[in-house]
Amino acid sequence: MAANEGNTSRQSGKRRRKRLHNISYTTRMTLAFALVALMTAAVAFGVLSIVWQQHFHDYTRDNMGRIATNTASQIASLYEDRGEWDGGVLRPAEEATRFSPSVGVQVVATDGTSLFDSTRVDDGPDISLAPRDSESIASAPIMVKGEQLGVVRVWVYGSNTLLTRTDQEFRDKSYQAMVLASVLAVLLAMIIGIPFARGLVNPINRISRAAKSFGEGNLGSRTNMVGDDEISQLGQTFDRMAESVEKDRELEHRLTTDVAHELRTPLMAIQSTVEAMIDGVFEADEERLDTVNSEVQRLSRLVDAILKLSRLENRSTPLKQEVVNVGDLISGLIATHEAYVKDSGLQLVYEADPDVYAYCDKDMIRQAVANLISNAVRYTPEGTITVTVRKSEPNVRIAVADTGIGLSEADAKMVFSRFWRADSGRNRESGGLGVGLAVVKEIVGQHGGSVEVQGEEGVGSTFTIVLPLYVDESQQGWRRNRNGNRAPESSIDEAWDEDWESSAS
């Protein structure tokens, strides 16, 4: 039974929340404005009540006290002149009753004799309507030459707070005015709240419409919002995200096309050669088999490069980081590539600062630099390839510079994209797969570093790998970079900033 009641209560709560969520944001904002105004009016009403209950009641009691004191003072002055109680001495008491029809005045002698009572009926029984509760009466002694001859008592009919009818009317009208002010405040809050809420909702609806259109496939949908407020910044963030997604989608389409093209070229060569040999057009001699073999190897290299890039992006291969002397690491790589560079008719120059250390996976860094050297050889018809290792605190900079065909500023922004080609025909002839630089960027990014590129068409280009410089932990604070690897804090922050700027551009 209790469980059923609990389920019923939860379902009822869910229905109420659902009804609340169905209310538009403009309506909720308007109701919130009205509620704030109503709460403000309620607070003001409560404060007024406190004022009436305490301060104004004290004021009216003091007012009645002043009437009693003034009346007693005037009676004492007249008694001192005449020396006896007669009608003329008690005239101030009669005048006090004229202050308000609801005010009662009584003069009592010290022996308890009632000398004057505004409630006494002429020729009637000697009965007074004066209240017996001292809290409902303001009194003042009649003092003559230091001797008390009696007391003046003042009260208000039917009120234990000494509020006169005028005071009560003023209080009631004050409450009525507060009620009217509360209603007007709520109405004004709603009238002002509606355009204000719409002003807030309109940019949100604008972002919502853009997001809906974007989700339906219109990748060109933008909010085009400007301004420095939070909602405008949200719209601008959405636009940047949309531009990034649109660019990624374009690259994805281009990647699909390029991959299909790159795979089709060797496959078509293999297919045509094999079919020709089967049909007897070509003999299955060593030359034909070498052609098929070279195309198979080209296809294998392309598939391996794509798989390698995919593993790097999926983080399926963990980094094996250790403290590495970068100069010695690259020196060994130069030794293995020297003959390859010379066979291409180029000169290889290597320069390194001593004792340059980095915390990295040496195999991956070696591969990244090897890709840069191969790229430089591929696009340098003649001249020199220069590899340098420099300590530039808090970073290590590994630069590969060539005197080749160079690249434009537009090319520099796209050069790390997969299968991107500034001149597809020239690249294909030179044997490039179009993924080497993408692999370099991914490897360096996993180390919390960045890759810089500078170049000029017809002059040459320089690719620079920037890695965090290793220092002793006692000399610099360390923490994990975004890949979970240990690196200096300042280096990580700079690398992240550079990655953000490059992605934003």
Order of alpha helices (4+ residues) and beta strands (2+ residues): alpha-alpha-alpha-alpha-beta-beta-beta-beta-alpha-alpha-alpha-beta-alpha-beta-beta-alpha-beta-beta-alpha-alpha-alpha-beta-beta-beta-beta-alpha
